[in-house]
Amino acid sequence: MPRVKANGIEIEYDIHGRESDPAVVLVMGFSGQMIMWPMSFVEGLTKKGFRVIRFDNRDVGLTTHMDHLGPADMGAAMAAAASGERYAKAPYLLDDMAQDVVGLLDALGIKAAHIVGASMGGMIAQLVAVNHPGHTLSMTSIMSTTGRPGLTQARPEVMAVLVTPPKSDSKEDRAAAFKSTFRTIGSPGFPATDAELAALADAMVNRGPYNPAGIARQMVAIMASEPRHEKLKGVKAPALVLHGKDDPLVPLDGGEDTAKAIPNSEFIVVPGMAHDFTEALMPQFIEHVGGFLKKVEARKAAA
């Protein structure tokens, strides 16, 4: 896959669709490589007339791992968050990851794109819309939140599965941990098959290096970044908020708060959806996200 230098790092990406079609950037969530965006979703969007870009965030997959910044103190960041304080020693913040997205677009010669993010990627997409409106044709926030204090948090047993490391660094144990996580946060109405989950786990552990320090830096970036609910009030771009009714990791009020914060946003709740990207869910993603993007383009053409 190709790689470009942007925002001081090297970003691994792939691109699908015709160069003449409007661009869509897919921003993956915490610790996830870009291949977690299913090709069925990518192809569904290209068939609707979009050029789709996936990429690895910093510190995962084949994009630059920020080891030169040193380790992140996740315990200190959690303690600060629990006391209502903002942790001040994060190696980087979500704003920096939003700048990565813009740097990627600039490196590819794309003036503006539809920004679609899931979970942490939704937070990053929100900040692209806030900080870089000239690069944002629209913003879609999936299974994400504003970070406003007082919103419902993940259940402790769910968070424990997310942050518990594999039993060892072996590919077998890493794949087992991946499958355990996504069985815990998976969609009850749209479950992954055993074969599907096993294939994705194998692809994840075989593709990118295992770097727990990088994963910790991403988690600290989430915890140390400012809440976005006030900033989102200034978003002018068309916005869609898509959330699963049964999400145990980012409960529904995170999506509700995001939609309330963004003027004139669309809010869609999918019963049976939780916090994953199963093939069974992709028709919902294609219908709702693809349909929204088509409406935005139609409005642009009519203006």
Sequence and secondary structure as in RCSB ss.txt:
>XXXX:A:sequence
MPRVKANGIEIEYDIHGRESDPAVVLVMGFSGQMIMWPMSFVEGLTKKGFRVIRFDNRDVGLTTHMDHLGPADMG
AAMAAAASGERYAKAPYLLDDMAQDVVGLLDALGIKAAHIVGASMGGMIAQLVAVNHPGHTLSMTSIMSTTGRPG
LTQARPEVMAVLVTPPKSDSKEDRAAAFKSTFRTIGSPGFPATDAELAALADAMVNRGPYNPAGIARQMVAIMAS
EPRHEKLKGVKAPALVLHGKDDPLVPLDGGEDTAKAIPNSEFIVVPGMAHDFTEALMPQFIEHVGGFLKKVEARK
AAA
>XXXX:A:secstr
  EEEETTEEEEEEEES TTS EEEEE  TT  GGGS HHHHHHHHHTT EEEEE  TTSTTS   GGG    HH
HHHHHHHTT   S  S  HHHHHHHHHHHHHHTT S EEEEEETHHHHHHHHHHHH GGGEEEEEEES     TT
S    HHHHHHHH   SSSSHHHHHHHHHHHHHHSS TTS   HHHHHHHHHHHHHHS   HHHHHHHHHHHHHS
   TTGGGG  S EEEEEETT SSS HHHHHHHHHHSTT EEEEETT  S   GGGHHHHIIIIIHHHHHHHHHH
HH 
